[in-house]
């Protein structure tokens, strides 16, 4: 009986292997004419934030408290000890030495030696933090769930709450000077301050105006995920449904632009009049008019994973990061991208059977609900 059982198991394994080999055979034949990309791993985790304060130093943060640093513009990477095992989502570096990182459960980490050591700062909150910015070495803000805005005037030694609690998640924050800043978040939430955060006022671009409750139900406002201060008068923001918002009067009024692809856009950056934004399914958008309009770059970044953050060292060299250890580098302003790390299963140039990619992609396709209240369970 045991022999029969073992034979049955062996037969099942052989059959299963046959099905698997059969599924892969077509893809192998298609890809045989092309060399497969030799991509190494850096962290093996989802990467959520990238910071590049100069032409050599880059930092990555992500799942399980991982922090990695490159001192050669992304060619090689070294792990840094964060001292935490929680999800780290966003960060900011003012120069090659001084930086902060924020994450879930109110975590803010600070370094003054380029990440050789990280110190956990006391934020007095256990709410999740999703965005952080510093205007200088003293003044900083972080935002998160339940409308949380916290502020420091001493480099993070002490943090205090600003604004009012609300049942809206705030995703990111940017300041153009020490007084004027904008926060973006869930369902079109936008808050603006002109007094350093002492008071925050809700603002509503025309695209978010709704005449009736029925219209609000029929056309829910898009969640906004990213915002940057382009210069001393200009903000640019991005969000769901390939929506971009642009303000040239310090956030008082906003223009809107919707790119041709209906995708979530999670982060953007600009150098001069050139801009880049990334989001769902490896999507890349580019602007050449200062952020007023954006064009989808079909297939520019050859990955199917979501991309969470992007940074450019200069107008030519940039880095995009995202799910499953994805690290992509460009040296020509975003026209072409080369993989530095990650696993690429949904790339047309290197096809894999659809039944395989569906199983592989599904567990990582979580970013659309990243900032919902079930966040911890999703990670």
C-alpha positions as CSV (number, residue, x, y, z in Angstrom):
1,X,0.0,0.0,0.0
2,X,2.8,2.4,0.9
3,X,4.6,1.6,-2.4
4,X,1.4,2.3,-4.3
5,X,1.0,5.6,-2.4
6,X,4.6,6.6,-3.2
7,X,4.1,5.7,-6.8
8,X,1.0,7.8,-6.9
9,X,2.8,10.8,-5.4
10,X,5.7,10.3,-7.9
11,X,3.2,10.1,-10.8
12,X,1.5,13.3,-9.7
13,X,4.8,15.1,-9.4
14,X,5.9,13.9,-12.9
15,X,2.5,15.1,-14.3
16,X,2.8,18.4,-12.5
17,X,6.3,18.9,-13.8
18,X,5.1,18.0,-17.3
19,X,2.4,20.6,-17.2
20,X,4.8,23.2,-15.8
21,X,7.4,22.4,-18.5
22,X,4.7,22.5,-21.1
23,X,3.6,25.9,-19.9
24,X,7.1,27.3,-20.0
25,X,8.2,25.7,-23.3
26,X,6.5,28.4,-25.5
27,X,8.0,31.2,-23.5
28,X,11.4,29.6,-23.5
29,X,11.3,29.3,-27.3
30,X,10.3,32.9,-27.7
31,X,13.0,34.1,-25.4
32,X,15.7,31.8,-26.7
33,X,16.8,34.3,-29.4
34,X,17.4,37.0,-26.7
35,X,19.8,36.9,-23.8
36,X,18.0,36.9,-20.4
37,X,18.8,39.9,-18.2
38,X,21.3,39.1,-15.5
39,X,19.8,41.0,-12.6
40,X,21.1,40.8,-9.0
41,X,19.2,41.2,-5.8
42,X,19.8,44.1,-3.4
43,X,17.1,43.7,-0.6
44,X,14.6,41.0,-1.8
45,X,11.9,43.2,-0.2
46,X,9.4,45.8,-1.6
47,X,11.1,49.2,-1.8
48,X,9.0,52.2,-0.9
49,X,11.3,55.2,-0.8
50,X,14.4,56.4,-2.6
51,X,16.4,59.5,-1.7
52,X,19.3,61.0,-3.9
53,X,20.7,64.2,-2.4
54,X,23.7,64.4,-4.7
55,X,25.3,62.8,-7.7
56,X,26.7,59.8,-5.8
57,X,24.7,59.0,-2.7
58,X,21.3,57.2,-2.8
59,X,19.3,55.6,-0.1
60,X,16.5,53.0,-0.3
61,X,13.9,52.1,2.4
62,X,11.3,49.4,2.5
63,X,9.7,46.4,4.2
64,X,11.0,45.1,7.5
65,X,13.0,48.2,8.3
66,X,15.5,47.8,5.4
67,X,17.7,50.7,4.5
68,X,20.3,50.4,1.8
69,X,22.9,53.0,0.7
70,X,24.9,53.4,-2.5
71,X,27.9,55.8,-2.7
72,X,28.4,55.2,-6.5
73,X,25.1,56.3,-8.0
74,X,23.5,52.9,-7.7
75,X,26.2,50.6,-9.0
76,X,26.8,48.9,-5.6
77,X,24.7,48.8,-2.4
78,X,25.4,48.3,1.3
79,X,22.8,47.5,4.0
80,X,22.5,49.9,6.9
81,X,21.1,49.0,10.3
82,X,17.9,50.8,10.9
83,X,17.2,49.3,14.4
84,X,13.6,48.6,13.5
85,X,11.8,45.8,11.7
86,X,8.7,47.8,10.6
87,X,7.7,49.1,7.2
88,X,9.6,52.2,6.2
89,X,7.8,54.3,3.6
90,X,9.3,57.7,2.9
91,X,12.5,59.7,3.6
92,X,14.4,62.9,3.0
93,X,18.1,63.7,2.9
94,X,19.3,67.3,3.0
95,X,22.8,66.3,2.0
96,X,25.1,63.3,2.1
97,X,25.0,63.2,5.9
98,X,21.7,64.4,7.3
99,X,18.5,62.6,6.7
100,X,15.2,61.3,8.1
101,X,13.0,58.2,7.3
102,X,9.4,57.7,8.3
103,X,7.2,54.6,8.5
104,X,4.3,52.8,10.2
105,X,3.6,53.0,13.9
106,X,4.8,56.6,14.1
107,X,8.4,55.7,13.3
108,X,10.9,58.5,12.4
109,X,14.6,57.7,12.2
110,X,17.3,60.2,11.9
111,X,21.0,60.1,10.8
112,X,23.7,62.7,10.9
113,X,26.5,60.5,9.5
114,X,25.1,59.3,6.2
115,X,23.3,56.3,7.7
116,X,26.2,54.8,9.6
117,X,23.9,55.1,12.6
118,X,20.2,55.7,12.8
119,X,18.4,57.1,15.8
120,X,14.7,56.6,16.5
121,X,13.0,59.9,17.4
122,X,10.1,60.2,19.8
123,X,7.1,61.3,17.8
124,X,4.5,60.6,20.5
125,X,2.2,58.8,18.1
126,X,1.7,55.2,17.0
127,X,-0.2,56.2,13.9
128,X,1.3,55.3,10.5
129,X,3.4,57.9,8.8
130,X,3.4,58.0,5.0
131,X,5.2,61.2,4.0
132,X,7.9,63.3,5.5
133,X,9.8,66.5,4.4
134,X,12.3,68.9,5.9
135,X,12.8,72.5,4.8
136,X,16.1,72.7,6.6
137,X,18.0,71.0,9.5
138,X,15.4,72.2,12.0
139,X,12.0,72.5,10.4
140,X,10.2,69.3,9.3
141,X,6.7,67.8,8.9
142,X,5.4,64.3,8.6
143,X,1.8,63.1,7.7
144,X,-0.2,59.9,8.0
145,X,-3.4,58.2,8.9
146,X,-6.4,59.9,10.6
147,X,-5.4,63.3,9.2
148,X,-2.2,63.3,11.3
149,X,0.3,66.1,10.8
150,X,3.3,66.3,13.1
151,X,5.9,69.1,13.1
152,X,9.4,69.7,14.5
153,X,11.4,72.8,15.0
154,X,14.5,71.2,16.4
155,X,15.4,68.6,13.8
156,X,13.1,66.0,15.3
157,X,14.2,66.0,18.9
158,X,10.6,66.9,19.7
159,X,7.5,66.6,17.5
160,X,4.1,68.2,18.0
161,X,0.7,67.7,16.4
162,X,-0.7,70.2,13.9
163,X,-4.2,70.5,12.4
164,X,-7.3,68.5,13.3
165,X,-7.8,64.8,13.4
166,X,-10.0,63.6,10.5
167,X,-11.0,60.2,9.0
168,X,-8.7,60.8,6.0
169,X,-5.3,59.4,5.3
170,X,-2.7,62.0,4.4
171,X,0.0,60.6,2.0
172,X,2.6,63.3,1.4
173,X,3.7,66.8,2.3
174,X,5.9,69.5,0.6
175,X,7.0,73.0,1.6
176,X,8.3,75.7,-0.8
177,X,9.5,77.8,2.1
178,X,9.4,77.6,5.9
179,X,5.8,78.9,6.0
180,X,4.0,77.6,2.8
181,X,3.2,74.0,2.4
182,X,0.6,71.6,1.0
183,X,-0.5,68.1,2.2
184,X,-2.3,65.6,-0.1
185,X,-4.2,62.5,0.7
186,X,-7.2,60.3,0.4
187,X,-10.2,61.1,-1.8
188,X,-8.8,64.4,-3.1
189,X,-7.8,65.8,0.3
190,X,-5.6,68.9,0.0
191,X,-4.6,71.1,2.9
192,X,-2.5,74.3,2.7
193,X,-0.7,76.4,5.3
194,X,1.0,79.8,4.9
195,X,2.1,80.1,8.6
196,X,4.3,77.1,9.0
197,X,1.4,74.8,9.9
198,X,-0.1,76.8,12.8
199,X,-3.3,76.7,10.7
200,X,-4.2,74.3,7.8
201,X,-7.0,75.2,5.3
202,X,-8.8,72.8,3.1
203,X,-8.4,73.6,-0.6
204,X,-10.3,72.1,-3.5
205,X,-9.2,72.3,-7.1
206,X,-12.0,72.6,-9.7
207,X,-11.6,68.9,-10.7
208,X,-12.8,67.9,-7.2
209,X,-15.8,70.2,-7.1
210,X,-19.1,68.3,-6.9
211,X,-22.6,70.0,-7.0
212,X,-24.5,67.3,-5.2
213,X,-24.1,64.3,-2.9
214,X,-25.2,62.1,-5.8
215,X,-22.5,63.5,-8.0
216,X,-19.9,62.8,-5.2
217,X,-21.1,59.2,-5.1
218,X,-21.0,58.8,-8.9
219,X,-17.7,60.6,-9.3
220,X,-15.5,60.0,-6.2
221,X,-12.5,62.2,-5.9
222,X,-9.2,60.6,-6.8
223,X,-6.8,59.9,-4.0
224,X,-3.5,61.9,-4.2
225,X,-0.3,60.2,-3.3
226,X,2.6,62.5,-4.3
227,X,3.5,66.1,-4.1
228,X,6.7,68.1,-4.7
229,X,7.8,71.7,-4.4
230,X,9.3,72.5,-7.8
231,X,10.5,76.0,-6.9
232,X,9.5,78.9,-4.6
233,X,6.1,79.3,-6.2
234,X,5.2,75.9,-7.8
235,X,3.8,72.7,-6.5
236,X,3.1,69.5,-8.6
237,X,1.0,66.6,-7.3
238,X,-0.1,63.2,-8.7
239,X,-2.6,60.5,-7.9
240,X,-5.1,57.9,-9.0
241,X,-6.4,57.7,-12.6
242,X,-3.2,59.3,-14.0
243,X,-4.2,62.6,-12.5
244,X,-1.7,65.4,-12.1
245,X,-2.2,68.8,-10.5
246,X,-0.2,71.9,-11.0
247,X,-0.1,75.2,-9.0
248,X,2.0,78.2,-9.9
249,X,0.8,80.5,-7.1
250,X,2.1,78.6,-4.0
251,X,-0.8,76.2,-3.8
252,X,-3.7,78.8,-3.8
253,X,-5.2,77.6,-7.1
254,X,-4.6,74.4,-9.2
255,X,-4.7,73.3,-12.8
256,X,-5.3,69.7,-13.6
257,X,-4.1,67.3,-16.3
258,X,-5.1,63.7,-16.9
259,X,-2.6,61.5,-18.8
260,X,-3.9,59.0,-21.3
261,X,-3.6,55.9,-19.1
262,X,-5.9,55.1,-16.3
263,X,-3.3,54.2,-13.7
264,X,-2.3,55.0,-10.1
265,X,0.6,57.5,-10.0
266,X,2.4,57.4,-6.7
267,X,5.5,59.6,-6.9
268,X,7.1,62.3,-9.0
269,X,10.3,64.4,-9.2
270,X,11.5,67.2,-11.4
271,X,14.8,68.8,-12.6
272,X,14.2,72.1,-14.2
273,X,11.3,71.8,-16.6
274,X,11.8,68.0,-17.0
275,X,9.6,65.7,-14.8
276,X,9.2,62.0,-14.2
277,X,6.4,60.1,-12.4
278,X,5.9,56.4,-11.6
279,X,3.0,54.2,-10.5
280,X,1.1,51.0,-11.2
281,X,2.4,48.2,-13.4
282,X,5.8,49.8,-14.1
283,X,4.2,52.9,-15.5
284,X,6.4,56.0,-16.3
285,X,5.1,59.5,-17.2
286,X,7.3,62.3,-18.3
287,X,6.8,66.1,-18.6
288,X,8.9,68.7,-20.5
289,X,6.9,71.8,-19.6
290,X,7.6,72.1,-15.9
291,X,4.8,69.7,-14.8
292,X,1.8,71.2,-16.5
293,X,1.3,68.2,-18.8
294,X,2.5,64.6,-18.7
295,X,2.9,61.8,-21.3
296,X,2.8,58.1,-20.7
297,X,6.0,56.3,-21.8
298,X,4.7,53.0,-22.9
299,X,7.1,50.1,-22.1
300,X,9.9,52.4,-21.0
301,X,10.5,50.6,-17.7
302,X,10.3,46.9,-18.4
303,X,8.5,45.6,-15.4
304,X,5.0,44.7,-14.4
305,X,5.4,45.5,-10.7
306,X,4.2,48.7,-9.1
307,X,6.8,51.5,-8.8
308,X,6.6,53.4,-5.6
309,X,9.2,56.2,-5.8
310,X,11.6,57.9,-8.2
311,X,14.5,60.3,-7.9
312,X,16.8,62.0,-10.4
313,X,20.4,62.9,-9.6
314,X,20.5,65.3,-12.5
315,X,18.5,65.7,-15.7
316,X,20.1,62.5,-17.2
317,X,20.6,60.1,-14.3
318,X,17.6,58.7,-12.4
319,X,16.4,55.7,-10.3
320,X,13.0,54.2,-9.9
321,X,12.1,51.6,-7.2
322,X,9.2,49.4,-6.3
323,X,7.8,46.0,-5.5
324,X,9.8,42.8,-5.2
325,X,13.3,44.5,-5.0
326,X,12.8,46.5,-8.2
327,X,15.6,49.0,-8.9
328,X,15.7,50.6,-12.3
329,X,18.4,53.0,-13.5
330,X,18.5,55.5,-16.4
331,X,21.4,57.5,-17.8
332,X,19.6,59.2,-20.6
333,X,16.8,61.2,-19.0
334,X,14.4,58.3,-18.8
335,X,14.3,57.2,-22.4
336,X,15.8,53.8,-21.5
337,X,16.0,52.0,-18.1
338,X,18.3,49.2,-17.0
339,X,17.5,46.8,-14.2
340,X,19.9,46.9,-11.3
341,X,17.8,44.6,-9.1
342,X,14.4,42.8,-9.1
343,X,12.6,40.0,-10.8
344,X,10.8,40.7,-14.0
345,X,8.0,38.3,-14.9
346,X,5.6,40.5,-16.9
347,X,8.0,41.8,-19.6
348,X,7.1,41.5,-23.2
349,X,10.7,41.1,-24.3
350,X,11.1,38.1,-21.9
351,X,7.7,36.4,-22.0
352,X,6.5,34.0,-19.3
353,X,3.2,32.1,-19.4
354,X,0.1,34.1,-18.4
355,X,-0.9,31.5,-15.8
356,X,2.5,31.9,-14.1
357,X,2.6,35.7,-14.2
358,X,-0.9,35.8,-12.7
359,X,0.1,33.8,-9.7
360,X,3.3,35.7,-9.2
361,X,1.9,39.2,-9.7
362,X,-1.2,38.9,-7.6
363,X,0.5,38.8,-4.1
364,X,2.4,42.0,-4.9
365,X,-0.4,44.0,-6.5
366,X,-1.4,45.6,-3.2
367,X,-0.4,49.2,-3.7
368,X,-3.9,50.4,-4.7
369,X,-4.9,49.8,-1.1
370,X,-1.6,50.6,0.5
371,X,-2.9,53.4,2.7
372,X,-6.1,51.8,3.9
373,X,-6.7,51.0,7.5
374,X,-5.8,47.3,6.9
375,X,-2.2,48.3,6.0
376,X,-0.4,46.2,8.6
377,X,-2.2,43.0,7.5
378,X,-1.2,43.7,3.9
379,X,2.5,43.6,4.8
